[in-house]
Amino acid sequence: MRAVDAWAIEEQGIPSLDLMEMAGLSLARAAARATRPGPARIVVGKGNNGGDGLVAARLLREEGRAVDVLATASLDELRGDALANLERLRGPQPTRFDPAGLEASGVVVDALLGTGFSGEPREPVAGAIAAINAQDAPVVACDVPSGVDASTGEVAGAAVVAAVTVTFHGSKVGLHVAPGVFHAGEVEVADIGVPRGAPPPAPAGLIGERILDLLPRRRPDGSKFASGTVVVAGGARGLTGAPTMAALAAQRAGAGYVQVAVPKPAELALQLRLLEGMTRALPDEDGAHSLAGLDELVELAERARAVVLGPGLGRAESAVAFAREAARTLGVPLLIDADGLNAHAGILESLRGRSAPTVLTPHSGELARLLEIDSADVDAHRLRCVREAAERSGAVVLLKGHDTLVAAPGGPVAISPGGTPALATAGTGDVLSGVIGALLAKGMDAFEAAALGALAHVRAGRAAAESHGADHVIAGDVIECLPAGFTLGGL
């Protein structure tokens, strides 16, 4: 945004005051829509974010609304456009912030810290953030909730929890990446008059529905093999549900032929559940996969176009050895999930030696084990951690969550447009693995397959929630709704 502002002002000749006026107008409109009985309270800092708030205060007063402006900094510290808008303000002048000044508010506008902020807010701003969160009026944040890093979504200390965030020109990465996404509320992107041709955004952004156009469709002259063959390698005695879900999801996502390679004691359970899929019993060691079955898996993979490794694999020593050697040996696109990921804890770099595309689909706990850090560190620094994992592994890494992130080594990060509570149930991760496995088998690029799979998965979850209610969705419901997930307008 600094580059965009500089381009608009210096190269396009747009006065910075005009940009601030448009930003404040959008903020005022959002505050007017959100307000309930009571005065509007605009809480301003000393930077341009505060200047936007002063514009909003002036415009709301011009509409005849009661507005109080509360400042956390001395007015003597205002400079530039913010000072110019203080001088334009008519009526009662800003007063020093006091938590009591928020009582009985109709709406509170957070105009404290802007997109340039990072780190932990200091006093008196930290106290003002706490007071804003403690009152019960709707909160409208200016550009980014104060305390949220707009570039990463990280929250190092106190941060405003907004009902609405009005962000300018383009959305900010931190409004969509956890934990920032949980502070932003509804995000409104406001046009502030920046012309076309502005500097491009950072290499991260939301997955849009245009990606559905990349889905390879079945051809009239095709065959089940042309539609993509997927091998799911996993399962152990007592852990047959996960590979079943992955296989069913791959089928529903369009794979023409699915085979499931499981330890021999697990084969019967899979045969009873998969009417349209094939099973292959591999040699086992106490009900788990073993290195003795690797040659048969390699044989299956030679006739497949993708392998999903890990669902229901278990953590037996023989299964860990099987997963590591399979990842090293298989020469086809490979998705690694669940205990296939746990088998690579501490040896993430070993995956760089693979000759074919690789996709990893960890949740925060699994990624923490891969990176040998605490899961709380992953939760606090999701963007940084997913990028690090992609660089170290040489793989596309999909970090699951409400804000599912897809990172390519040295490349962009795709962000899910938002999850649904319906997916917070056992088996939905296996569904996602099967979906992406099917897309890889259709010949899609690994990054695009992971991003499309993430979007289709969340859309299917939303469709399932519409039918059953978010609290009552099970993984099988998501599988049945995958066609809607892949269909433009399918919701």
Secondary structure, DSSP 4 states (H G I P E B T S, - for coil): -HHHHHIIIIIS---HHHHHHHHHHHHHHHHHHH--SS-EEEEE-SSHHHHHHHHHHHHHHHTT--EEEEESS-GGG--HHHHHHHHH--SSPPEE--GGGGTT-SEEEEES--TT--S---TTHHHHHHHHHHS-S-EEEESS-TTB-TTT--B-S-----SEEEEESS--GGGTSTTTHHHH-EEEEE--SPPTTPPPPPSEEEPPGGGGGGPPPPPTT--TTTT-EEEEE---TT--HHHHHHHHHHHHTT-SEEEEEEEGGGHHHHHHH-SSSEEEEE-EETTEE-GGGHHHHHHHHHT-SEEEE-TT----HHHHHHHHHHHHH--S-EEE-THHHHTTTT-GGGGGG-SS-EEE---HHHHHHHHTS-HHHHHHSHHHHHHHHHHHHSSEEEE-STT-EEE-TTS-EEE-S---GGG-STTHHHHHHHHHHHHHHTT--HHHHHHHHHHHHHHHHHHHHHHH-GGG--HHHHHHTHHHHHSTT--
